[in-house]
């Protein structure tokens, strides 16, 4: 399976282009390309991968990926069962950052855009709540053409650059220097993690997925992602726990084991390390937010 280099079909005589995806599930193979990417999730849920981070997505979420940042969208398991007849829709904008010229990005007026591009090197998530006006503008891009489309694109970039509701996804790392072997190996590791996170996972087991010895795998993963696999796995499990806590259908103890933790005390400790509050405090904050 070759995923590098990933080539996007560029329309003739267009400096940037829009892709409408309407499929049973979104493109889920870890890949990277030279173009700057803005993606609006219109329908479906799942996980977005960017560099060394996996995060949840839902309709209305916007993701921005800088050039050659490894990324993928993995829909929830239900979207891979044809009998469910589910559909995933996304609207993506692609363009080469330098297409406007280095002088344009060096203007004082475009400084916020340059800062956006720098953040996008690690991937940015703009959650649906608080960014509906940006989503509307992205959808507007698909209904206009020529000069008007260019003006709206600059408006979208301005809105993204000035939004206060966003999250930087991956930690620092030389992701744009990964080769094809790295991408295939990391894709297998991420797929395994998404499928098996709910149960105990040994380093030897995931090393086997990567076709490496345990020691070699630990060094490899840390070198490529700037974090240990255990830290990566813990962060993902806590993210899944946050999602379950929001649903208010399970008690905290059950959620602890559902996301793969072996005991409640370790779960509470790791949860607080990553969210600055306990699971119970997190649920209470959510409940208070709904009431207010």
Backbone as CSV, one residue per row, in Angstrom:
resi,resn,N_x,N_y,N_z,CA_x,CA_y,CA_z,C_x,C_y,C_z
1,UNK,0.849,-1.194,0.000,0.000,0.000,0.000,0.884,1.242,0.000
2,UNK,0.874,2.016,-1.074,1.675,3.229,-1.153,0.805,4.448,-0.865
3,UNK,1.199,5.225,0.102,0.412,6.409,0.455,1.209,7.678,0.320
4,UNK,2.462,7.560,-0.037,3.286,8.733,-0.272,3.962,8.608,-1.621
5,UNK,4.068,9.653,-2.414,3.423,10.930,-2.145,1.938,10.880,-2.493
6,UNK,1.143,11.656,-1.794,-0.295,11.721,-2.037,-0.566,12.906,-2.969
7,UNK,-1.089,12.635,-4.131,-1.316,13.678,-5.128,-2.792,14.045,-5.199
8,UNK,-3.065,15.325,-5.102,-4.434,15.819,-5.215,-4.676,16.270,-6.642
9,UNK,-5.791,15.872,-7.218,-6.117,16.265,-8.587,-6.432,17.758,-8.630
10,UNK,-5.612,18.495,-9.341,-5.776,19.946,-9.403,-6.537,20.341,-10.669
11,UNK,-7.624,21.078,-10.533,-8.336,21.555,-11.710,-7.454,22.502,-12.520
12,UNK,-7.686,22.535,-13.804,-6.916,23.417,-14.676,-7.342,24.871,-14.462
13,UNK,-6.381,25.775,-14.469,-6.625,27.219,-14.373,-7.311,27.646,-13.078
14,UNK,-7.013,26.967,-11.992,-7.525,27.371,-10.684,-6.380,27.348,-9.684
15,UNK,-6.262,28.423,-8.895,-5.173,28.521,-7.929,-5.487,27.759,-6.645
16,UNK,-6.762,27.514,-6.378,-7.155,26.664,-5.257,-8.420,25.937,-5.654
17,UNK,-8.711,24.870,-4.985,-9.799,24.026,-5.421,-10.527,23.433,-4.228
18,UNK,-11.748,23.011,-4.506,-12.645,22.517,-3.450,-13.046,21.080,-3.763
19,UNK,-13.059,20.268,-2.738,-13.441,18.866,-2.876,-14.634,18.572,-1.988
20,UNK,-15.692,18.036,-2.604,-16.877,17.615,-1.867,-16.830,16.101,-1.691
21,UNK,-16.750,15.643,-0.462,-16.781,14.205,-0.185,-18.154,13.833,0.342
22,UNK,-18.772,12.858,-0.295,-20.068,12.335,0.156,-20.003,10.823,-0.052
23,UNK,-19.553,10.110,0.995,-19.231,8.698,0.896,-19.676,7.963,2.164
24,UNK,-19.635,6.626,2.143,-19.955,5.895,3.371,-19.010,6.246,4.519
25,UNK,-17.748,6.537,4.208,-16.797,6.999,5.227,-15.739,7.855,4.536
26,UNK,-15.079,8.715,5.311,-14.081,9.626,4.767,-12.768,8.894,4.492
27,UNK,-11.860,9.562,3.771,-10.563,8.956,3.442,-9.778,8.723,4.731
28,UNK,-9.441,7.464,5.011,-8.945,7.118,6.338,-7.505,6.631,6.388
29,UNK,-6.769,6.778,5.297,-5.370,6.348,5.282,-4.472,7.534,5.628
30,UNK,-3.588,7.347,6.582,-2.670,8.409,6.965,-1.865,8.844,5.742
31,UNK,-1.862,10.146,5.452,-1.196,10.641,4.253,-0.741,12.076,4.464
32,UNK,0.066,12.578,3.551,0.503,13.966,3.588,0.629,14.479,2.158
33,UNK,0.471,15.781,1.984,0.582,16.382,0.657,1.102,17.806,0.799
34,UNK,1.479,18.390,-0.312,2.116,19.708,-0.300,1.135,20.850,-0.047
35,UNK,-0.143,20.602,-0.255,-1.131,21.671,-0.177,-1.596,21.960,1.252
36,UNK,-1.904,23.213,1.514,-2.567,23.653,2.744,-4.016,23.182,2.635
37,UNK,-4.578,22.646,3.714,-5.921,22.062,3.661,-6.820,22.610,4.756
38,UNK,-8.039,22.969,4.364,-9.087,23.364,5.302,-10.254,22.418,5.074
39,UNK,-10.672,21.671,6.091,-11.756,20.703,5.945,-12.878,20.978,6.936
40,UNK,-14.087,21.038,6.415,-15.296,21.185,7.227,-16.030,19.853,7.246
41,UNK,-16.227,19.280,8.421,-17.009,18.055,8.548,-18.483,18.445,8.541
42,UNK,-19.203,17.998,7.532,-20.625,18.343,7.420,-21.534,17.267,7.997
43,UNK,-21.101,16.026,7.904,-21.911,14.916,8.410,-20.989,13.762,8.777
44,UNK,-21.249,13.097,9.879,-20.534,11.922,10.401,-19.690,12.276,11.614
45,UNK,-19.282,11.243,12.327,-18.445,11.374,13.517,-17.275,10.405,13.402
46,UNK,-16.241,10.653,14.203,-15.081,9.773,14.172,-13.884,10.421,14.826
47,UNK,-12.710,10.060,14.354,-11.461,10.569,14.897,-10.603,11.174,13.795
48,UNK,-10.030,12.325,14.086,-9.080,12.950,13.174,-7.675,12.703,13.712
49,UNK,-6.773,12.311,12.825,-5.376,12.109,13.184,-4.562,13.235,12.568
50,UNK,-3.716,13.867,13.370,-2.825,14.925,12.882,-1.496,14.784,13.605
51,UNK,-0.445,14.445,12.875,0.853,14.271,13.513,0.814,13.182,14.558
52,UNK,1.001,13.546,15.824,1.008,12.553,16.906,-0.219,12.682,17.805
53,UNK,-1.320,13.150,17.242,-2.534,13.377,18.042,-3.746,12.771,17.355
54,UNK,-4.618,12.166,18.134,-5.920,11.693,17.663,-6.985,12.427,18.460
55,UNK,-7.950,13.020,17.774,-9.007,13.754,18.463,-10.350,13.463,17.806
56,UNK,-11.400,13.616,18.574,-12.751,13.369,18.065,-13.185,14.453,17.083
57,UNK,-14.054,14.076,16.127,-14.704,15.096,15.301,-16.196,14.805,15.192
58,UNK,-16.947,15.874,14.936,-18.393,15.787,14.777,-18.821,16.817,13.742
59,UNK,-20.071,16.762,13.279,-20.510,17.723,12.268,-20.296,19.170,12.717
60,UNK,-19.789,19.982,11.801,-19.537,21.384,12.091,-18.098,21.675,12.468
61,UNK,-17.327,20.646,12.806,-15.919,20.843,13.153,-15.114,21.210,11.909
62,UNK,-14.093,22.038,12.109,-13.209,22.462,11.023,-11.779,22.070,11.394
63,UNK,-11.051,21.535,10.428,-9.659,21.162,10.638,-8.778,21.848,9.607
64,UNK,-7.629,22.318,10.051,-6.661,22.962,9.168,-5.345,22.215,9.281
65,UNK,-4.828,21.764,8.139,-3.573,21.021,8.100,-2.577,21.762,7.222
66,UNK,-1.396,22.021,7.760,-0.345,22.643,6.987,0.270,21.664,6.001
67,UNK,1.107,22.171,5.118,1.728,21.345,4.086,2.499,20.181,4.692
68,UNK,2.227,18.986,4.187,2.935,17.746,4.513,2.765,17.291,5.961
69,UNK,1.750,17.777,6.645,1.441,17.239,7.974,0.665,15.932,7.788
70,UNK,1.152,14.798,8.279,0.409,13.543,8.155,-0.946,13.647,8.849
71,UNK,-1.992,13.231,8.155,-3.328,13.336,8.733,-4.263,12.315,8.093
72,UNK,-5.399,12.102,8.735,-6.433,11.200,8.221,-7.698,11.410,9.033
73,UNK,-8.835,11.047,8.433,-10.109,11.051,9.137,-10.605,9.615,9.211
74,UNK,-10.812,9.127,10.422,-11.318,7.768,10.616,-12.719,7.840,11.215
75,UNK,-13.691,7.462,10.424,-15.057,7.469,10.945,-15.262,6.375,11.978
76,UNK,-16.301,6.542,12.804,-16.643,5.517,13.782,-16.995,4.212,13.072
77,UNK,-16.893,3.111,13.800,-17.051,1.777,13.206,-18.364,1.598,12.461
78,UNK,-19.431,2.245,12.936,-20.739,2.086,12.293,-20.730,2.498,10.825
79,UNK,-19.824,3.406,10.457,-19.785,3.898,9.072,-19.144,2.896,8.118
80,UNK,-18.542,1.841,8.666,-17.915,0.823,7.826,-18.806,-0.408,7.654
81,UNK,-20.028,-0.311,8.167,-21.008,-1.389,8.007,-22.063,-0.944,6.998
82,UNK,-22.024,-1.471,5.781,-22.938,-1.017,4.722,-24.409,-1.068,5.111
83,UNK,-24.772,-2.068,5.927,-26.189,-2.198,6.302,-26.711,-0.984,7.057
84,UNK,-25.814,-0.228,7.699,-26.250,0.947,8.456,-26.637,2.105,7.543
85,UNK,-26.173,2.061,6.291,-26.499,3.085,5.298,-26.181,4.507,5.785
86,UNK,-25.071,4.638,6.511,-24.639,5.950,6.984,-23.816,6.641,5.902
87,UNK,-23.780,7.950,5.964,-23.022,8.739,4.998,-22.119,9.726,5.727
88,UNK,-20.962,9.944,5.158,-20.020,10.932,5.685,-19.854,12.023,4.637
89,UNK,-19.984,13.284,5.059,-19.823,14.406,4.135,-18.801,15.393,4.687
90,UNK,-17.945,15.858,3.804,-16.953,16.854,4.194,-16.658,17.750,3.000
91,UNK,-16.365,19.004,3.283,-16.006,19.982,2.256,-14.585,20.453,2.552
92,UNK,-13.680,20.255,1.603,-12.273,20.597,1.823,-11.776,21.590,0.780
93,UNK,-10.940,22.511,1.245,-10.308,23.505,0.383,-8.813,23.235,0.382
94,UNK,-8.200,23.195,-0.811,-6.772,22.957,-0.945,-6.116,24.083,-1.732
95,UNK,-4.942,24.499,-1.289,-4.146,25.419,-2.093,-2.705,25.402,-1.609
96,UNK,-1.801,25.729,-2.488,-0.393,25.826,-2.128,-0.165,27.199,-1.520
97,UNK,0.389,27.233,-0.327,0.502,28.473,0.427,1.249,29.554,-0.349
98,UNK,2.236,29.149,-1.119,3.052,30.121,-1.836,2.434,30.581,-3.146
99,UNK,1.221,30.109,-3.456,0.611,30.483,-4.736,0.365,31.989,-4.821
100,UNK,0.180,32.643,-3.663,-0.060,34.079,-3.653,1.248,34.881,-3.683
101,UNK,2.372,34.181,-3.482,3.662,34.860,-3.499,4.127,35.221,-2.098
102,UNK,5.413,35.110,-1.856,5.969,35.401,-0.534,5.776,36.860,-0.134
103,UNK,5.766,37.763,-1.105,5.585,39.190,-0.802,4.207,39.461,-0.205
104,UNK,3.211,38.723,-0.694,1.845,38.905,-0.191,1.764,38.526,1.287
105,UNK,2.370,37.378,1.643,2.303,36.924,3.027,3.192,37.756,3.947
106,UNK,4.096,38.540,3.371,4.981,39.378,4.178,4.379,40.743,4.489
107,UNK,3.220,41.040,3.909,2.575,42.327,4.164,2.139,42.427,5.624
108,UNK,2.169,43.619,6.211,1.700,43.776,7.598,0.259,43.311,7.771
109,UNK,-0.556,43.539,6.735,-1.974,43.185,6.825,-2.210,41.669,6.830
110,UNK,-1.239,40.904,6.326,-1.419,39.449,6.274,-0.654,38.715,7.380
111,UNK,-0.139,39.457,8.338,0.600,38.835,9.428,-0.214,37.777,10.181
112,UNK,-1.506,38.033,10.437,-2.307,36.984,11.104,-2.364,35.694,10.290
113,UNK,-2.324,35.803,8.955,-2.337,34.613,8.104,-1.050,33.819,8.284
114,UNK,0.075,34.522,8.389,1.360,33.855,8.592,1.372,33.097,9.914
115,UNK,0.758,33.688,10.939,0.673,33.018,12.234,-0.233,31.791,12.152
116,UNK,-1.298,31.888,11.367,-2.188,30.742,11.153,-1.425,29.600,10.482
117,UNK,-0.624,29.933,9.463,0.144,28.921,8.748,1.124,28.220,9.673
118,UNK,1.713,28.974,10.588,2.665,28.384,11.523,1.970,27.398,12.453
119,UNK,0.798,27.773,12.946,0.032,26.875,13.808,-0.405,25.629,13.045
120,UNK,-0.751,25.825,11.761,-1.260,24.715,10.951,-0.216,23.637,10.701
121,UNK,1.051,23.962,10.899,2.095,22.953,10.756,1.886,21.810,11.734
122,UNK,1.179,22.065,12.833,0.880,21.043,13.834,-0.587,20.613,13.786
123,UNK,-1.373,21.217,12.891,-2.785,20.898,12.785,-3.600,21.712,13.769
124,UNK,-4.746,22.212,13.314,-5.625,23.006,14.174,-7.043,22.459,14.083
125,UNK,-7.693,22.358,15.218,-9.092,21.941,15.288,-9.926,23.124,15.756
126,UNK,-10.892,23.516,14.939,-11.849,24.560,15.297,-13.187,23.872,15.558
127,UNK,-13.574,23.692,16.823,-14.814,22.970,17.128,-16.043,23.679,16.570
128,UNK,-17.072,22.894,16.329,-18.290,23.436,15.730,-18.864,24.588,16.548
129,UNK,-18.940,24.387,17.849,-19.488,25.426,18.719,-18.561,26.638,18.743
130,UNK,-19.083,27.768,18.356,-18.307,28.993,18.356,-17.706,29.349,17.010
131,UNK,-17.791,28.438,16.043,-17.207,28.695,14.727,-18.196,28.468,13.584
132,UNK,-19.477,28.596,13.896,-20.499,28.365,12.872,-20.382,29.340,11.707
133,UNK,-19.956,30.583,12.000,-19.845,31.583,10.930,-18.744,31.215,9.943
134,UNK,-17.691,30.545,10.431,-16.619,30.115,9.528,-17.109,28.959,8.660
135,UNK,-17.831,28.025,9.263,-18.375,26.894,8.509,-19.286,27.388,7.389
136,UNK,-20.091,28.411,7.677,-20.997,28.956,6.660,-20.217,29.552,5.490
137,UNK,-19.109,30.215,5.787,-18.284,30.813,4.734,-17.607,29.739,3.889
138,UNK,-17.156,28.661,4.536,-16.536,27.567,3.790,-17.546,26.946,2.836
139,UNK,-18.770,26.764,3.292,-19.808,26.215,2.417,-20.137,27.175,1.280
140,UNK,-20.033,28.464,1.558,-20.289,29.470,0.520,-19.256,29.369,-0.603
141,UNK,-18.038,28.960,-0.261,-16.982,28.814,-1.268,-17.402,27.868,-2.391
142,UNK,-18.168,26.852,-2.035,-18.554,25.843,-3.022,-19.629,26.330,-3.978
143,UNK,-20.229,27.476,-3.687,-21.348,27.948,-4.517,-21.001,29.166,-5.368
144,UNK,-19.746,29.625,-5.296,-19.334,30.784,-6.087,-18.125,30.414,-6.924
145,UNK,-17.697,31.328,-7.774,-16.557,31.027,-8.629,-15.719,32.277,-8.868
146,UNK,-14.559,32.061,-9.459,-13.672,33.118,-9.927,-13.258,34.061,-8.804
147,UNK,-13.327,35.382,-9.064,-12.825,36.385,-8.136,-13.554,36.343,-6.798
148,UNK,-14.854,36.117,-6.843,-15.639,36.075,-5.603,-15.161,34.943,-4.696
149,UNK,-14.776,33.834,-5.301,-14.285,32.697,-4.515,-12.980,33.066,-3.810
150,UNK,-12.118,33.797,-4.496,-10.851,34.218,-3.898,-11.090,35.137,-2.702
151,UNK,-12.023,36.057,-2.852,-12.341,36.989,-1.768,-12.873,36.224,-0.545
152,UNK,-13.737,35.240,-0.792,-14.302,34.472,0.315,-13.226,33.625,0.983
153,UNK,-12.287,33.075,0.193,-11.194,32.304,0.782,-10.380,33.173,1.733
154,UNK,-10.068,34.382,1.336,-9.311,35.285,2.215,-10.121,35.611,3.466
155,UNK,-11.437,35.710,3.316,-12.302,35.947,4.471,-12.256,34.759,5.427
156,UNK,-12.290,33.541,4.869,-12.205,32.341,5.691,-10.884,32.303,6.442
157,UNK,-9.790,32.617,5.747,-8.477,32.623,6.398,-8.429,33.657,7.523
158,UNK,-9.046,34.822,7.279,-9.084,35.847,8.321,-9.885,35.371,9.532
159,UNK,-11.023,34.726,9.281,-11.858,34.238,10.382,-11.144,33.147,11.174
160,UNK,-10.448,32.265,10.474,-9.693,31.222,11.153,-8.557,31.828,11.985
161,UNK,-7.897,32.827,11.408,-6.745,33.443,12.082,-7.147,34.217,13.331
162,UNK,-8.381,34.707,13.369,-8.821,35.540,14.492,-9.759,34.814,15.454
163,UNK,-10.121,33.563,15.126,-11.006,32.799,16.011,-10.323,32.539,17.351
164,UNK,-11.099,32.622,18.416,-10.599,32.327,19.757,-10.941,30.903,20.182
165,UNK,-11.714,30.201,19.340,-12.148,28.842,19.653,-11.381,27.855,18.776
166,UNK,-10.231,27.416,19.260,-9.441,26.456,18.488,-8.515,25.684,19.411
167,UNK,-7.966,24.603,18.859,-7.032,23.766,19.603,-5.917,23.322,18.665
168,UNK,-4.666,23.536,19.079,-3.533,23.008,18.338,-3.478,21.513,18.603
169,UNK,-3.313,20.721,17.566,-3.430,19.280,17.727,-2.141,18.591,18.160
170,UNK,-1.166,18.497,17.293,0.025,17.718,17.629,1.069,18.568,18.334
171,UNK,1.958,17.880,19.033,3.100,18.568,19.625,4.161,18.737,18.543
172,UNK,5.194,19.495,18.834,6.224,19.762,17.839,6.911,18.490,17.371
173,UNK,7.247,18.451,16.092,7.915,17.280,15.533,8.160,17.473,14.055
174,UNK,9.112,16.744,13.530,9.463,16.894,12.115,8.604,15.971,11.254
175,UNK,7.291,16.158,11.315,6.383,15.256,10.607,6.497,15.363,9.091
176,UNK,6.855,16.555,8.594,6.922,16.726,7.146,8.138,16.043,6.540
177,UNK,8.987,15.436,7.384,10.157,14.723,6.888,9.976,13.212,6.921
178,UNK,8.790,12.751,7.246,8.552,11.310,7.296,8.550,10.733,5.888
179,UNK,9.114,9.527,5.751,9.118,8.883,4.449,7.964,7.894,4.334
180,UNK,7.894,7.200,3.207,6.769,6.300,2.950,6.704,5.164,3.962
181,UNK,7.855,4.614,4.330,7.875,3.536,5.315,7.335,4.007,6.657
182,UNK,7.725,5.218,7.068,7.224,5.786,8.320,5.715,5.913,8.289
183,UNK,5.191,6.435,7.183,3.758,6.665,7.079,2.971,5.357,7.160
184,UNK,3.440,4.339,6.465,2.753,3.046,6.498,2.803,2.447,7.894
185,UNK,3.954,2.548,8.529,4.117,1.987,9.879,3.249,2.725,10.888
186,UNK,3.267,4.055,10.851,2.455,4.837,11.792,0.964,4.633,11.526
187,UNK,0.592,4.487,10.267,-0.802,4.224,9.932,-1.264,2.931,10.592
188,UNK,-0.421,1.891,10.537,-0.767,0.610,11.166,-0.865,0.749,12.684
189,UNK,0.023,1.517,13.267,0.007,1.726,14.729,-1.256,2.472,15.146
190,UNK,-1.605,3.521,14.409,-2.798,4.305,14.744,-4.068,3.470,14.560
191,UNK,-4.132,2.700,13.488,-5.303,1.849,13.268,-5.462,0.845,14.414
192,UNK,-4.362,0.231,14.808,-4.391,-0.729,15.914,-4.880,-0.061,17.194
193,UNK,-4.373,1.139,17.471,-4.741,1.848,18.695,-6.228,2.184,18.707
194,UNK,-6.747,2.684,17.596,-8.170,3.031,17.518,-9.058,1.806,17.728
195,UNK,-8.603,0.665,17.282,-9.404,-0.554,17.382,-9.305,-1.217,18.746
196,UNK,-8.131,-1.134,19.388,-7.882,-1.946,20.577,-7.696,-1.161,21.873
197,UNK,-7.851,0.159,21.848,-7.547,0.981,23.033,-8.348,0.587,24.265
198,UNK,-9.516,-0.036,24.059,-10.434,-0.333,25.160,-9.972,-1.487,26.049
199,UNK,-8.887,-2.153,25.671,-8.387,-3.294,26.441,-6.910,-3.085,26.769
200,UNK,-6.342,-3.883,27.664,-4.905,-3.757,27.952,-4.080,-3.998,26.693
201,UNK,-3.094,-3.137,26.458,-2.206,-3.261,25.304,-0.767,-3.268,25.816
202,UNK,-0.021,-4.264,25.457,1.388,-4.329,25.861,2.252,-3.685,24.779
203,UNK,3.405,-3.189,25.192,4.335,-2.609,24.225,4.803,-3.667,23.237
204,UNK,4.944,-4.890,23.696,5.371,-5.966,22.806,4.339,-6.200,21.705
205,UNK,3.058,-6.070,22.061,1.988,-6.299,21.092,1.975,-5.224,20.004
206,UNK,2.063,-3.976,20.404,2.038,-2.914,19.398,3.348,-2.877,18.615
207,UNK,4.450,-3.291,19.243,5.725,-3.387,18.525,5.627,-4.429,17.422
208,UNK,4.900,-5.493,17.691,4.705,-6.534,16.689,3.919,-6.000,15.493
209,UNK,2.949,-5.114,15.770,2.184,-4.484,14.691,3.118,-3.684,13.781
210,UNK,4.129,-3.060,14.384,5.090,-2.256,13.634,6.235,-3.091,13.071
211,UNK,6.202,-4.407,13.346,7.252,-5.331,12.884,8.619,-4.911,13.419
212,UNK,8.656,-4.646,14.746,9.887,-4.215,15.381,10.012,-4.890,16.738
213,UNK,11.221,-4.898,17.296,11.385,-5.343,18.675,10.813,-4.263,19.588
214,UNK,10.535,-4.607,20.814,9.936,-3.643,21.740,10.828,-2.424,21.943
215,UNK,12.108,-2.654,22.199,13.018,-1.531,22.417,13.145,-0.648,21.189
216,UNK,13.243,-1.279,20.024,13.354,-0.505,18.780,12.086,0.298,18.528
217,UNK,10.939,-0.317,18.805,9.676,0.386,18.616,9.572,1.606,19.524
218,UNK,9.913,1.454,20.779,9.827,2.575,21.726,10.700,3.738,21.279
219,UNK,11.911,3.428,20.829,12.802,4.484,20.334,12.237,5.112,19.066
220,UNK,11.735,4.263,18.183,11.197,4.731,16.903,10.010,5.667,17.114
221,UNK,9.046,5.234,17.919,7.838,6.027,18.108,8.161,7.364,18.762
222,UNK,9.030,7.348,19.747,9.406,8.587,20.434,10.132,9.536,19.472
223,UNK,10.984,8.988,18.619,11.729,9.809,17.681,10.805,10.432,16.633
224,UNK,9.808,9.665,16.177,8.929,10.142,15.105,7.811,11.053,15.604
225,UNK,7.364,10.854,16.839,6.192,11.593,17.317,6.468,12.524,18.489
226,UNK,7.666,12.481,19.044,8.063,13.319,20.172,7.293,12.997,21.454
227,UNK,6.737,11.796,21.524,6.118,11.344,22.775,6.177,9.828,22.809
228,UNK,6.137,9.264,24.005,6.168,7.805,24.119,4.816,7.234,23.684
229,UNK,4.827,5.945,23.302,3.556,5.335,22.901,2.583,5.294,24.066
230,UNK,3.085,5.028,25.272,2.199,4.963,26.432,1.534,6.312,26.696
231,UNK,2.270,7.409,26.526,1.671,8.741,26.685,0.628,8.979,25.593
232,UNK,0.958,8.591,24.375,0.028,8.738,23.248,-1.258,7.960,23.508
233,UNK,-1.115,6.717,23.959,-2.270,5.872,24.242,-3.098,6.446,25.380
234,UNK,-2.445,6.926,26.426,-3.156,7.502,27.567,-3.947,8.733,27.147
235,UNK,-3.347,9.605,26.353,-4.038,10.808,25.893,-5.277,10.445,25.095
236,UNK,-5.159,9.437,24.234,-6.318,9.034,23.439,-7.407,8.439,24.325
237,UNK,-7.016,7.607,25.284,-8.004,7.005,26.173,-8.741,8.076,26.984
238,UNK,-8.029,9.067,27.458,-8.679,10.135,28.220,-9.624,10.920,27.313
239,UNK,-9.232,11.126,26.062,-10.125,11.791,25.117,-11.412,11.014,24.907
240,UNK,-11.303,9.690,24.809,-12.492,8.847,24.678,-13.336,8.898,25.948
241,UNK,-12.667,8.959,27.095,-13.388,9.047,28.365,-14.184,10.344,28.435
242,UNK,-13.594,11.435,27.985,-14.298,12.725,27.980,-15.568,12.643,27.144
243,UNK,-15.480,11.952,26.015,-16.647,11.795,25.148,-17.748,11.009,25.860
244,UNK,-17.364,9.938,26.536,-18.350,9.121,27.250,-18.952,9.870,28.429
245,UNK,-18.149,10.660,29.124,-18.649,11.443,30.255,-19.695,12.443,29.781
246,UNK,-19.485,13.028,28.625,-20.436,13.994,28.074,-21.790,13.345,27.801
247,UNK,-21.776,12.063,27.466,-23.028,11.380,27.124,-23.879,11.072,28.348
248,UNK,-23.266,11.073,29.532,-23.962,10.874,30.800,-24.752,9.564,30.861
249,UNK,-24.301,8.560,30.144,-25.001,7.280,30.150,-24.299,6.236,31.017
250,UNK,-23.045,6.509,31.405,-22.272,5.558,32.179,-21.706,6.241,33.423
251,UNK,-21.499,5.461,34.487,-20.848,6.048,35.652,-19.332,6.082,35.424
252,UNK,-18.649,6.838,36.248,-17.215,7.063,36.058,-16.421,5.762,36.133
253,UNK,-16.772,4.902,37.056,-16.030,3.640,37.212,-16.140,2.781,35.954
254,UNK,-17.335,2.707,35.393,-17.515,1.914,34.170,-16.721,2.508,33.010
255,UNK,-16.720,3.837,32.903,-15.989,4.498,31.827,-14.501,4.209,31.922
256,UNK,-13.983,4.196,33.137,-12.573,3.894,33.375,-12.161,2.604,32.673
257,UNK,-12.944,1.545,32.864,-12.599,0.252,32.275,-12.965,0.182,30.793
258,UNK,-13.973,0.933,30.389,-14.381,0.932,28.980,-13.294,1.505,28.074
259,UNK,-12.479,2.422,28.593,-11.439,3.032,27.769,-10.065,2.408,27.998
260,UNK,-10.028,1.274,28.723,-8.796,0.509,28.789,-7.939,0.668,30.023
261,UNK,-8.394,1.438,31.024,-7.606,1.566,32.254,-7.853,0.359,33.149
262,UNK,-6.803,-0.045,33.869,-6.890,-1.238,34.706,-7.436,-0.949,36.095
263,UNK,-7.305,0.311,36.561,-7.848,0.641,37.883,-8.284,2.100,37.922
264,UNK,-9.212,2.373,38.822,-9.849,3.677,38.885,-8.900,4.772,39.376
265,UNK,-8.029,4.456,40.309,-7.139,5.478,40.859,-6.177,6.003,39.786
266,UNK,-5.655,5.124,38.960,-4.760,5.548,37.877,-5.521,6.366,36.842
267,UNK,-6.743,5.953,36.561,-7.592,6.688,35.625,-7.839,8.111,36.126
268,UNK,-8.215,8.248,37.388,-8.475,9.576,37.957,-7.215,10.449,37.928
269,UNK,-6.083,9.837,38.229,-4.821,10.597,38.257,-4.444,11.088,36.852
270,UNK,-4.511,10.208,35.869,-4.162,10.585,34.503,-5.168,11.594,33.935
271,UNK,-6.432,11.414,34.280,-7.473,12.330,33.809,-7.180,13.750,34.305
272,UNK,-6.830,13.854,35.586,-6.558,15.174,36.153,-5.289,15.776,35.567
273,UNK,-4.287,14.960,35.289,-3.046,15.451,34.685,-3.317,16.108,33.338
274,UNK,-4.227,15.515,32.567,-4.460,15.985,31.201,-5.564,17.024,31.082
275,UNK,-6.499,17.042,32.033,-7.631,17.981,31.931,-7.683,18.995,33.069
276,UNK,-6.788,18.855,34.051,-6.740,19.732,35.222,-7.981,19.622,36.105
277,UNK,-8.713,18.538,35.972,-9.842,18.290,36.875,-10.109,16.790,36.912
278,UNK,-10.832,16.330,37.930,-11.173,14.917,38.028,-12.332,14.611,37.078
279,UNK,-12.586,13.335,36.783,-13.733,12.990,35.929,-15.059,13.522,36.480
280,UNK,-15.244,13.442,37.795,-16.487,13.945,38.385,-16.599,15.458,38.225
281,UNK,-15.484,16.162,38.423,-15.488,17.615,38.244,-15.747,17.978,36.787
282,UNK,-15.197,17.176,35.887,-15.405,17.411,34.452,-16.887,17.273,34.100
283,UNK,-17.518,16.226,34.598,-18.956,16.028,34.322,-19.780,17.163,34.942
284,UNK,-19.400,17.598,36.138,-20.150,18.682,36.795,-20.036,19.979,36.005
285,UNK,-18.838,20.253,35.462,-18.665,21.449,34.638,-19.571,21.413,33.415
286,UNK,-19.662,20.242,32.787,-20.522,20.089,31.632,-21.994,20.314,31.989
287,UNK,-22.410,19.760,33.121,-23.797,19.918,33.567,-24.100,21.395,33.888
288,UNK,-23.171,22.073,34.521,-23.375,23.488,34.841,-23.434,24.332,33.583
289,UNK,-22.638,23.961,32.571,-22.633,24.709,31.327,-23.970,24.600,30.621
290,UNK,-24.581,23.403,30.690,-25.877,23.196,30.062,-26.954,24.019,30.767
291,UNK,-26.897,24.032,32.104,-27.896,24.765,32.896,-27.798,26.270,32.645
292,UNK,-26.574,26.780,32.600,-26.394,28.228,32.405,-26.692,28.642,30.970
